């Protein structure tokens, strides 16, 4: 099973970029870039919560499971 974050699509739907997400979540640009590009090996619950709040979405919108 392969799990990825759906950050690119969620940003496109809001017409926003990673700099906006950095300001909304207080997560570093480098960390967000790694998440967006599938370079992240693990993610903690606090980070997930921040992303869900910023995008105003549900967990099943944030993750892509293949």
mmJSON file of the N, C-alpha and C atoms, coordinates in Angstrom:
{"data_MODEL":{"atom_site":{
"group_PDB":["ATOM","ATOM","ATOM","ATOM","ATOM","ATOM","ATOM","ATOM","ATOM","ATOM","ATOM","ATOM","ATOM","ATOM","ATOM","ATOM","ATOM","ATOM","ATOM","ATOM","ATOM","ATOM","ATOM","ATOM","ATOM","ATOM","ATOM","ATOM","ATOM","ATOM","ATOM","ATOM","ATOM","ATOM","ATOM","ATOM","ATOM","ATOM","ATOM","ATOM","ATOM","ATOM","ATOM","ATOM","ATOM","ATOM","ATOM","ATOM","ATOM","ATOM","ATOM","ATOM","ATOM","ATOM","ATOM","ATOM","ATOM","ATOM","ATOM","ATOM","ATOM","ATOM","ATOM","ATOM","ATOM","ATOM","ATOM","ATOM","ATOM","ATOM","ATOM","ATOM","ATOM","ATOM","ATOM","ATOM","ATOM","ATOM","ATOM","ATOM","ATOM","ATOM","ATOM","ATOM","ATOM","ATOM","ATOM","ATOM","ATOM","ATOM","ATOM","ATOM","ATOM","ATOM","ATOM","ATOM","ATOM","ATOM","ATOM","ATOM","ATOM","ATOM","ATOM","ATOM","ATOM","ATOM","ATOM","ATOM","ATOM","ATOM","ATOM","ATOM","ATOM","ATOM","ATOM","ATOM","ATOM","ATOM","ATOM","ATOM","ATOM","ATOM","ATOM","ATOM","ATOM","ATOM","ATOM","ATOM","ATOM","ATOM","ATOM","ATOM","ATOM","ATOM","ATOM","ATOM","ATOM","ATOM","ATOM","ATOM","ATOM","ATOM","ATOM","ATOM","ATOM","ATOM","ATOM","ATOM","ATOM","ATOM","ATOM","ATOM","ATOM","ATOM","ATOM","ATOM","ATOM","ATOM","ATOM","ATOM","ATOM","ATOM","ATOM","ATOM","ATOM","ATOM","ATOM","ATOM","ATOM","ATOM","ATOM","ATOM","ATOM","ATOM","ATOM","ATOM","ATOM","ATOM","ATOM","ATOM","ATOM","ATOM","ATOM","ATOM","ATOM","ATOM","ATOM","ATOM","ATOM","ATOM","ATOM","ATOM","ATOM","ATOM","ATOM","ATOM","ATOM","ATOM"],
"id":[1,2,3,4,5,6,7,8,9,10,11,12,13,14,15,16,17,18,19,20,21,22,23,24,25,26,27,28,29,30,31,32,33,34,35,36,37,38,39,40,41,42,43,44,45,46,47,48,49,50,51,52,53,54,55,56,57,58,59,60,61,62,63,64,65,66,67,68,69,70,71,72,73,74,75,76,77,78,79,80,81,82,83,84,85,86,87,88,89,90,91,92,93,94,95,96,97,98,99,100,101,102,103,104,105,106,107,108,109,110,111,112,113,114,115,116,117,118,119,120,121,122,123,124,125,126,127,128,129,130,131,132,133,134,135,136,137,138,139,140,141,142,143,144,145,146,147,148,149,150,151,152,153,154,155,156,157,158,159,160,161,162,163,164,165,166,167,168,169,170,171,172,173,174,175,176,177,178,179,180,181,182,183,184,185,186,187,188,189,190,191,192,193,194,195,196,197,198],
"type_symbol":["N","C","C","N","C","C","N","C","C","N","C","C","N","C","C","N","C","C","N","C","C","N","C","C","N","C","C","N","C","C","N","C","C","N","C","C","N","C","C","N","C","C","N","C","C","N","C","C","N","C","C","N","C","C","N","C","C","N","C","C","N","C","C","N","C","C","N","C","C","N","C","C","N","C","C","N","C","C","N","C","C","N","C","C","N","C","C","N","C","C","N","C","C","N","C","C","N","C","C","N","C","C","N","C","C","N","C","C","N","C","C","N","C","C","N","C","C","N","C","C","N","C","C","N","C","C","N","C","C","N","C","C","N","C","C","N","C","C","N","C","C","N","C","C","N","C","C","N","C","C","N","C","C","N","C","C","N","C","C","N","C","C","N","C","C","N","C","C","N","C","C","N","C","C","N","C","C","N","C","C","N","C","C","N","C","C","N","C","C","N","C","C","N","C","C","N","C","C"],
"label_atom_id":["N","CA","C","N","CA","C","N","CA","C","N","CA","C","N","CA","C","N","CA","C","N","CA","C","N","CA","C","N","CA","C","N","CA","C","N","CA","C","N","CA","C","N","CA","C","N","CA","C","N","CA","C","N","CA","C","N","CA","C","N","CA","C","N","CA","C","N","CA","C","N","CA","C","N","CA","C","N","CA","C","N","CA","C","N","CA","C","N","CA","C","N","CA","C","N","CA","C","N","CA","C","N","CA","C","N","CA","C","N","CA","C","N","CA","C","N","CA","C","N","CA","C","N","CA","C","N","CA","C","N","CA","C","N","CA","C","N","CA","C","N","CA","C","N","CA","C","N","CA","C","N","CA","C","N","CA","C","N","CA","C","N","CA","C","N","CA","C","N","CA","C","N","CA","C","N","CA","C","N","CA","C","N","CA","C","N","CA","C","N","CA","C","N","CA","C","N","CA","C","N","CA","C","N","CA","C","N","CA","C","N","CA","C","N","CA","C","N","CA","C","N","CA","C","N","CA","C","N","CA","C"],
"label_alt_id":[null,null,null,null,null,null,null,null,null,null,null,null,null,null,null,null,null,null,null,null,null,null,null,null,null,null,null,null,null,null,null,null,null,null,null,null,null,null,null,null,null,null,null,null,null,null,null,null,null,null,null,null,null,null,null,null,null,null,null,null,null,null,null,null,null,null,null,null,null,null,null,null,null,null,null,null,null,null,null,null,null,null,null,null,null,null,null,null,null,null,null,null,null,null,null,null,null,null,null,null,null,null,null,null,null,null,null,null,null,null,null,null,null,null,null,null,null,null,null,null,null,null,null,null,null,null,null,null,null,null,null,null,null,null,null,null,null,null,null,null,null,null,null,null,null,null,null,null,null,null,null,null,null,null,null,null,null,null,null,null,null,null,null,null,null,null,null,null,null,null,null,null,null,null,null,null,null,null,null,null,null,null,null,null,null,null,null,null,null,null,null,null,null,null,null,null,null,null],
"label_comp_id":["UNK","UNK","UNK","UNK","UNK","UNK","UNK","UNK","UNK","UNK","UNK","UNK","UNK","UNK","UNK","UNK","UNK","UNK","UNK","UNK","UNK","UNK","UNK","UNK","UNK","UNK","UNK","UNK","UNK","UNK","UNK","UNK","UNK","UNK","UNK","UNK","UNK","UNK","UNK","UNK","UNK","UNK","UNK","UNK","UNK","UNK","UNK","UNK","UNK","UNK","UNK","UNK","UNK","UNK","UNK","UNK","UNK","UNK","UNK","UNK","UNK","UNK","UNK","UNK","UNK","UNK","UNK","UNK","UNK","UNK","UNK","UNK","UNK","UNK","UNK","UNK","UNK","UNK","UNK","UNK","UNK","UNK","UNK","UNK","UNK","UNK","UNK","UNK","UNK","UNK","UNK","UNK","UNK","UNK","UNK","UNK","UNK","UNK","UNK","UNK","UNK","UNK","UNK","UNK","UNK","UNK","UNK","UNK","UNK","UNK","UNK","UNK","UNK","UNK","UNK","UNK","UNK","UNK","UNK","UNK","UNK","UNK","UNK","UNK","UNK","UNK","UNK","UNK","UNK","UNK","UNK","UNK","UNK","UNK","UNK","UNK","UNK","UNK","UNK","UNK","UNK","UNK","UNK","UNK","UNK","UNK","UNK","UNK","UNK","UNK","UNK","UNK","UNK","UNK","UNK","UNK","UNK","UNK","UNK","UNK","UNK","UNK","UNK","UNK","UNK","UNK","UNK","UNK","UNK","UNK","UNK","UNK","UNK","UNK","UNK","UNK","UNK","UNK","UNK","UNK","UNK","UNK","UNK","UNK","UNK","UNK","UNK","UNK","UNK","UNK","UNK","UNK","UNK","UNK","UNK","UNK","UNK","UNK"],
"label_asym_id":["A","A","A","A","A","A","A","A","A","A","A","A","A","A","A","A","A","A","A","A","A","A","A","A","A","A","A","A","A","A","A","A","A","A","A","A","A","A","A","A","A","A","A","A","A","A","A","A","A","A","A","A","A","A","A","A","A","A","A","A","A","A","A","A","A","A","A","A","A","A","A","A","A","A","A","A","A","A","A","A","A","A","A","A","A","A","A","A","A","A","A","A","A","A","A","A","A","A","A","A","A","A","A","A","A","A","A","A","A","A","A","A","A","A","A","A","A","A","A","A","A","A","A","A","A","A","A","A","A","A","A","A","A","A","A","A","A","A","A","A","A","A","A","A","A","A","A","A","A","A","A","A","A","A","A","A","A","A","A","A","A","A","A","A","A","A","A","A","A","A","A","A","A","A","A","A","A","A","A","A","A","A","A","A","A","A","A","A","A","A","A","A","A","A","A","A","A","A"],
"label_entity_id":["1","1","1","1","1","1","1","1","1","1","1","1","1","1","1","1","1","1","1","1","1","1","1","1","1","1","1","1","1","1","1","1","1","1","1","1","1","1","1","1","1","1","1","1","1","1","1","1","1","1","1","1","1","1","1","1","1","1","1","1","1","1","1","1","1","1","1","1","1","1","1","1","1","1","1","1","1","1","1","1","1","1","1","1","1","1","1","1","1","1","1","1","1","1","1","1","1","1","1","1","1","1","1","1","1","1","1","1","1","1","1","1","1","1","1","1","1","1","1","1","1","1","1","1","1","1","1","1","1","1","1","1","1","1","1","1","1","1","1","1","1","1","1","1","1","1","1","1","1","1","1","1","1","1","1","1","1","1","1","1","1","1","1","1","1","1","1","1","1","1","1","1","1","1","1","1","1","1","1","1","1","1","1","1","1","1","1","1","1","1","1","1","1","1","1","1","1","1"],
"label_seq_id":[1,1,1,2,2,2,3,3,3,4,4,4,5,5,5,6,6,6,7,7,7,8,8,8,9,9,9,10,10,10,11,11,11,12,12,12,13,13,13,14,14,14,15,15,15,16,16,16,17,17,17,18,18,18,19,19,19,20,20,20,21,21,21,22,22,22,23,23,23,24,24,24,25,25,25,26,26,26,27,27,27,28,28,28,29,29,29,30,30,30,31,31,31,32,32,32,33,33,33,34,34,34,35,35,35,36,36,36,37,37,37,38,38,38,39,39,39,40,40,40,41,41,41,42,42,42,43,43,43,44,44,44,45,45,45,46,46,46,47,47,47,48,48,48,49,49,49,50,50,50,51,51,51,52,52,52,53,53,53,54,54,54,55,55,55,56,56,56,57,57,57,58,58,58,59,59,59,60,60,60,61,61,61,62,62,62,63,63,63,64,64,64,65,65,65,66,66,66],
"pdbx_PDB_ins_code":[null,null,null,null,null,null,null,null,null,null,null,null,null,null,null,null,null,null,null,null,null,null,null,null,null,null,null,null,null,null,null,null,null,null,null,null,null,null,null,null,null,null,null,null,null,null,null,null,null,null,null,null,null,null,null,null,null,null,null,null,null,null,null,null,null,null,null,null,null,null,null,null,null,null,null,null,null,null,null,null,null,null,null,null,null,null,null,null,null,null,null,null,null,null,null,null,null,null,null,null,null,null,null,null,null,null,null,null,null,null,null,null,null,null,null,null,null,null,null,null,null,null,null,null,null,null,null,null,null,null,null,null,null,null,null,null,null,null,null,null,null,null,null,null,null,null,null,null,null,null,null,null,null,null,null,null,null,null,null,null,null,null,null,null,null,null,null,null,null,null,null,null,null,null,null,null,null,null,null,null,null,null,null,null,null,null,null,null,null,null,null,null,null,null,null,null,null,null],
"Cartn_x":[0.853,0.0,0.902,0.554,1.306,0.4,0.853,0.069,0.822,0.111,0.689,-0.238,0.313,-0.501,-0.991,-2.206,-2.867,-2.728,-1.569,-1.368,-1.492,-0.937,-0.964,-2.394,-3.248,-4.638,-5.382,-5.166,-5.852,-5.417,-4.135,-3.664,-4.281,-4.355,-4.937,-6.408,-7.151,-8.568,-8.78,-7.837,-7.944,-7.222,-6.556,-5.749,-4.708,-4.035,-3.015,-1.697,-0.636,0.672,1.273,2.488,3.119,3.436,3.724,3.986,2.745,1.579,0.312,0.152,0.405,0.251,1.242,2.437,3.445,2.934,2.343,1.824,0.616,-0.224,-1.432,-1.112,-0.101,0.168,1.369,2.228,3.488,4.395,4.229,5.12,6.111,7.378,8.397,8.134,8.562,8.406,9.093,10.284,11.036,10.266,9.683,8.903,7.665,6.993,5.812,6.193,7.319,7.786,8.055,8.685,8.957,7.665,6.686,5.393,4.714,4.716,4.056,4.677,5.985,6.707,6.992,6.315,6.42,7.749,8.462,9.773,9.691,8.526,8.343,8.08,8.791,8.629,7.596,7.422,6.488,5.9,4.732,4.066,3.357,3.468,2.842,1.416,0.667,-0.736,-0.931,-0.037,-0.137,-0.044,0.853,1.006,-0.236,-0.77,-1.998,-3.119,-3.258,-4.311,-4.168,-2.931,-2.69,-3.078,-2.75,-3.105,-4.617,-5.278,-6.738,-7.408,-6.908,-7.468,-7.237,-6.044,-5.73,-6.587,-6.752,-7.526,-9.02,-9.382,-10.781,-11.352,-10.633,-11.023,-11.025,-11.418,-11.438,-10.197,-9.828,-8.631,-8.647,-9.798,-9.84,-9.598,-9.715,-9.366,-7.862,-7.213,-5.795,-4.885,-5.352,-4.513,-4.951,-3.964,-4.203,-3.62,-4.448,-3.991,-4.113,-2.983,-2.975,-2.675],
"Cartn_y":[-1.172,0.0,1.239,2.192,3.431,4.6,5.431,6.577,7.86,8.816,10.115,11.214,12.394,13.55,14.232,14.686,15.283,16.819,17.306,18.743,19.514,18.987,19.701,19.993,18.999,19.172,20.126,19.996,20.869,22.322,22.548,23.907,24.457,23.638,24.079,24.444,23.659,23.942,25.286,25.655,26.93,28.062,27.742,28.729,29.37,28.533,28.975,28.28,28.677,28.068,27.647,27.088,26.603,27.726,28.923,30.054,30.373,30.323,30.531,29.455,28.193,27.077,27.194,27.651,27.864,28.87,29.954,30.981,30.49,29.696,29.17,28.131,27.311,26.161,26.334,27.292,27.459,26.248,25.542,24.435,25.012,24.65,25.251,24.929,25.853,25.678,24.392,24.139,22.934,21.664,21.63,20.463,20.293,21.39,21.324,20.868,21.363,20.963,19.454,18.953,17.518,16.705,17.18,16.484,16.502,17.646,17.813,16.915,16.733,15.97,14.524,14.048,12.641,12.244,13.179,12.897,12.625,12.804,12.622,11.155,10.637,9.238,9.072,10.118,10.057,11.436,11.454,12.718,12.553,13.567,13.432,13.98,13.66,14.045,15.555,16.267,17.719,18.323,17.811,18.287,17.974,16.787,16.418,17.376,17.642,18.536,19.929,20.45,21.774,21.819,20.756,20.702,20.622,19.814,19.697,21.038,21.748,23.059,24.069,24.085,25.055,24.821,23.563,23.235,23.112,23.082,22.885,21.644,20.542,19.294,18.151,16.987,15.775,14.946,14.034,13.219,12.477,12.001,11.271,12.187,13.512,14.457,14.731,14.59,14.909,13.784,12.54,11.398,10.704,10.219,9.359,8.004,6.984,5.635,4.754,4.182,3.301,1.885],
"Cartn_z":[0.0,0.0,0.0,-0.826,-0.964,-0.581,0.345,0.787,0.468,-0.123,-0.456,0.033,0.193,0.548,-0.724,-0.702,-1.854,-1.84,-1.445,-1.265,-2.576,-3.645,-4.929,-5.367,-5.352,-5.77,-4.848,-3.551,-2.603,-2.773,-3.036,-3.3,-4.578,-5.606,-6.88,-6.713,-5.944,-5.725,-5.038,-4.169,-3.458,-4.179,-5.278,-6.021,-5.099,-4.325,-3.372,-3.693,-2.968,-3.164,-1.819,-1.87,-0.643,0.341,-0.162,0.745,1.572,0.93,1.653,2.728,2.348,3.286,4.439,4.144,5.19,6.219,5.756,6.666,7.455,6.82,7.479,8.549,8.308,9.177,10.098,9.79,10.515,10.338,9.238,8.875,7.874,8.001,7.133,5.66,4.815,3.362,2.909,3.431,3.042,3.413,4.596,5.017,4.138,3.832,2.962,1.555,1.048,-0.277,-0.297,0.764,0.855,0.885,1.632,1.693,0.329,-0.314,-1.613,-2.681,-2.605,-3.614,-3.223,-2.186,-1.798,-1.194,-0.623,-0.028,1.471,2.05,3.488,3.802,4.802,5.208,6.319,7.13,8.258,8.492,9.111,9.421,10.766,11.624,12.939,12.924,13.949,14.013,14.05,14.7,14.759,13.357,12.55,11.175,10.351,10.505,9.796,10.177,11.454,11.939,11.331,11.286,10.708,9.231,8.498,7.081,6.888,7.698,7.614,7.906,8.902,9.249,8.125,7.569,6.51,5.272,4.898,3.702,3.982,5.264,5.657,4.957,5.151,4.496,5.508,5.051,5.848,5.542,6.437,6.192,4.858,4.423,3.161,1.956,2.138,1.072,1.049,2.191,2.323,1.834,1.968,1.616,0.339,-0.396,-1.563,-1.196,-1.203,-0.845,-2.084,-2.493,-3.665,-3.248],
"occupancy":[1.0,1.0,1.0,1.0,1.0,1.0,1.0,1.0,1.0,1.0,1.0,1.0,1.0,1.0,1.0,1.0,1.0,1.0,1.0,1.0,1.0,1.0,1.0,1.0,1.0,1.0,1.0,1.0,1.0,1.0,1.0,1.0,1.0,1.0,1.0,1.0,1.0,1.0,1.0,1.0,1.0,1.0,1.0,1.0,1.0,1.0,1.0,1.0,1.0,1.0,1.0,1.0,1.0,1.0,1.0,1.0,1.0,1.0,1.0,1.0,1.0,1.0,1.0,1.0,1.0,1.0,1.0,1.0,1.0,1.0,1.0,1.0,1.0,1.0,1.0,1.0,1.0,1.0,1.0,1.0,1.0,1.0,1.0,1.0,1.0,1.0,1.0,1.0,1.0,1.0,1.0,1.0,1.0,1.0,1.0,1.0,1.0,1.0,1.0,1.0,1.0,1.0,1.0,1.0,1.0,1.0,1.0,1.0,1.0,1.0,1.0,1.0,1.0,1.0,1.0,1.0,1.0,1.0,1.0,1.0,1.0,1.0,1.0,1.0,1.0,1.0,1.0,1.0,1.0,1.0,1.0,1.0,1.0,1.0,1.0,1.0,1.0,1.0,1.0,1.0,1.0,1.0,1.0,1.0,1.0,1.0,1.0,1.0,1.0,1.0,1.0,1.0,1.0,1.0,1.0,1.0,1.0,1.0,1.0,1.0,1.0,1.0,1.0,1.0,1.0,1.0,1.0,1.0,1.0,1.0,1.0,1.0,1.0,1.0,1.0,1.0,1.0,1.0,1.0,1.0,1.0,1.0,1.0,1.0,1.0,1.0,1.0,1.0,1.0,1.0,1.0,1.0,1.0,1.0,1.0,1.0,1.0,1.0],
"B_iso_or_equiv":[0.0,0.0,0.0,0.0,0.0,0.0,0.0,0.0,0.0,0.0,0.0,0.0,0.0,0.0,0.0,0.0,0.0,0.0,0.0,0.0,0.0,0.0,0.0,0.0,0.0,0.0,0.0,0.0,0.0,0.0,0.0,0.0,0.0,0.0,0.0,0.0,0.0,0.0,0.0,0.0,0.0,0.0,0.0,0.0,0.0,0.0,0.0,0.0,0.0,0.0,0.0,0.0,0.0,0.0,0.0,0.0,0.0,0.0,0.0,0.0,0.0,0.0,0.0,0.0,0.0,0.0,0.0,0.0,0.0,0.0,0.0,0.0,0.0,0.0,0.0,0.0,0.0,0.0,0.0,0.0,0.0,0.0,0.0,0.0,0.0,0.0,0.0,0.0,0.0,0.0,0.0,0.0,0.0,0.0,0.0,0.0,0.0,0.0,0.0,0.0,0.0,0.0,0.0,0.0,0.0,0.0,0.0,0.0,0.0,0.0,0.0,0.0,0.0,0.0,0.0,0.0,0.0,0.0,0.0,0.0,0.0,0.0,0.0,0.0,0.0,0.0,0.0,0.0,0.0,0.0,0.0,0.0,0.0,0.0,0.0,0.0,0.0,0.0,0.0,0.0,0.0,0.0,0.0,0.0,0.0,0.0,0.0,0.0,0.0,0.0,0.0,0.0,0.0,0.0,0.0,0.0,0.0,0.0,0.0,0.0,0.0,0.0,0.0,0.0,0.0,0.0,0.0,0.0,0.0,0.0,0.0,0.0,0.0,0.0,0.0,0.0,0.0,0.0,0.0,0.0,0.0,0.0,0.0,0.0,0.0,0.0,0.0,0.0,0.0,0.0,0.0,0.0,0.0,0.0,0.0,0.0,0.0,0.0],
"pdbx_formal_charge":[null,null,null,null,null,null,null,null,null,null,null,null,null,null,null,null,null,null,null,null,null,null,null,null,null,null,null,null,null,null,null,null,null,null,null,null,null,null,null,null,null,null,null,null,null,null,null,null,null,null,null,null,null,null,null,null,null,null,null,null,null,null,null,null,null,null,null,null,null,null,null,null,null,null,null,null,null,null,null,null,null,null,null,null,null,null,null,null,null,null,null,null,null,null,null,null,null,null,null,null,null,null,null,null,null,null,null,null,null,null,null,null,null,null,null,null,null,null,null,null,null,null,null,null,null,null,null,null,null,null,null,null,null,null,null,null,null,null,null,null,null,null,null,null,null,null,null,null,null,null,null,null,null,null,null,null,null,null,null,null,null,null,null,null,null,null,null,null,null,null,null,null,null,null,null,null,null,null,null,null,null,null,null,null,null,null,null,null,null,null,null,null,null,null,null,null,null,null],
"auth_seq_id":[1,1,1,2,2,2,3,3,3,4,4,4,5,5,5,6,6,6,7,7,7,8,8,8,9,9,9,10,10,10,11,11,11,12,12,12,13,13,13,14,14,14,15,15,15,16,16,16,17,17,17,18,18,18,19,19,19,20,20,20,21,21,21,22,22,22,23,23,23,24,24,24,25,25,25,26,26,26,27,27,27,28,28,28,29,29,29,30,30,30,31,31,31,32,32,32,33,33,33,34,34,34,35,35,35,36,36,36,37,37,37,38,38,38,39,39,39,40,40,40,41,41,41,42,42,42,43,43,43,44,44,44,45,45,45,46,46,46,47,47,47,48,48,48,49,49,49,50,50,50,51,51,51,52,52,52,53,53,53,54,54,54,55,55,55,56,56,56,57,57,57,58,58,58,59,59,59,60,60,60,61,61,61,62,62,62,63,63,63,64,64,64,65,65,65,66,66,66],
"auth_comp_id":["UNK","UNK","UNK","UNK","UNK","UNK","UNK","UNK","UNK","UNK","UNK","UNK","UNK","UNK","UNK","UNK","UNK","UNK","UNK","UNK","UNK","UNK","UNK","UNK","UNK","UNK","UNK","UNK","UNK","UNK","UNK","UNK","UNK","UNK","UNK","UNK","UNK","UNK","UNK","UNK","UNK","UNK","UNK","UNK","UNK","UNK","UNK","UNK","UNK","UNK","UNK","UNK","UNK","UNK","UNK","UNK","UNK","UNK","UNK","UNK","UNK","UNK","UNK","UNK","UNK","UNK","UNK","UNK","UNK","UNK","UNK","UNK","UNK","UNK","UNK","UNK","UNK","UNK","UNK","UNK","UNK","UNK","UNK","UNK","UNK","UNK","UNK","UNK","UNK","UNK","UNK","UNK","UNK","UNK","UNK","UNK","UNK","UNK","UNK","UNK","UNK","UNK","UNK","UNK","UNK","UNK","UNK","UNK","UNK","UNK","UNK","UNK","UNK","UNK","UNK","UNK","UNK","UNK","UNK","UNK","UNK","UNK","UNK","UNK","UNK","UNK","UNK","UNK","UNK","UNK","UNK","UNK","UNK","UNK","UNK","UNK","UNK","UNK","UNK","UNK","UNK","UNK","UNK","UNK","UNK","UNK","UNK","UNK","UNK","UNK","UNK","UNK","UNK","UNK","UNK","UNK","UNK","UNK","UNK","UNK","UNK","UNK","UNK","UNK","UNK","UNK","UNK","UNK","UNK","UNK","UNK","UNK","UNK","UNK","UNK","UNK","UNK","UNK","UNK","UNK","UNK","UNK","UNK","UNK","UNK","UNK","UNK","UNK","UNK","UNK","UNK","UNK","UNK","UNK","UNK","UNK","UNK","UNK"],
"auth_asym_id":["A","A","A","A","A","A","A","A","A","A","A","A","A","A","A","A","A","A","A","A","A","A","A","A","A","A","A","A","A","A","A","A","A","A","A","A","A","A","A","A","A","A","A","A","A","A","A","A","A","A","A","A","A","A","A","A","A","A","A","A","A","A","A","A","A","A","A","A","A","A","A","A","A","A","A","A","A","A","A","A","A","A","A","A","A","A","A","A","A","A","A","A","A","A","A","A","A","A","A","A","A","A","A","A","A","A","A","A","A","A","A","A","A","A","A","A","A","A","A","A","A","A","A","A","A","A","A","A","A","A","A","A","A","A","A","A","A","A","A","A","A","A","A","A","A","A","A","A","A","A","A","A","A","A","A","A","A","A","A","A","A","A","A","A","A","A","A","A","A","A","A","A","A","A","A","A","A","A","A","A","A","A","A","A","A","A","A","A","A","A","A","A","A","A","A","A","A","A"],
"auth_atom_id":["N","CA","C","N","CA","C","N","CA","C","N","CA","C","N","CA","C","N","CA","C","N","CA","C","N","CA","C","N","CA","C","N","CA","C","N","CA","C","N","CA","C","N","CA","C","N","CA","C","N","CA","C","N","CA","C","N","CA","C","N","CA","C","N","CA","C","N","CA","C","N","CA","C","N","CA","C","N","CA","C","N","CA","C","N","CA","C","N","CA","C","N","CA","C","N","CA","C","N","CA","C","N","CA","C","N","CA","C","N","CA","C","N","CA","C","N","CA","C","N","CA","C","N","CA","C","N","CA","C","N","CA","C","N","CA","C","N","CA","C","N","CA","C","N","CA","C","N","CA","C","N","CA","C","N","CA","C","N","CA","C","N","CA","C","N","CA","C","N","CA","C","N","CA","C","N","CA","C","N","CA","C","N","CA","C","N","CA","C","N","CA","C","N","CA","C","N","CA","C","N","CA","C","N","CA","C","N","CA","C","N","CA","C","N","CA","C","N","CA","C","N","CA","C","N","CA","C","N","CA","C"],
"pdbx_PDB_model_num":[1,1,1,1,1,1,1,1,1,1,1,1,1,1,1,1,1,1,1,1,1,1,1,1,1,1,1,1,1,1,1,1,1,1,1,1,1,1,1,1,1,1,1,1,1,1,1,1,1,1,1,1,1,1,1,1,1,1,1,1,1,1,1,1,1,1,1,1,1,1,1,1,1,1,1,1,1,1,1,1,1,1,1,1,1,1,1,1,1,1,1,1,1,1,1,1,1,1,1,1,1,1,1,1,1,1,1,1,1,1,1,1,1,1,1,1,1,1,1,1,1,1,1,1,1,1,1,1,1,1,1,1,1,1,1,1,1,1,1,1,1,1,1,1,1,1,1,1,1,1,1,1,1,1,1,1,1,1,1,1,1,1,1,1,1,1,1,1,1,1,1,1,1,1,1,1,1,1,1,1,1,1,1,1,1,1,1,1,1,1,1,1,1,1,1,1,1,1]
}}}
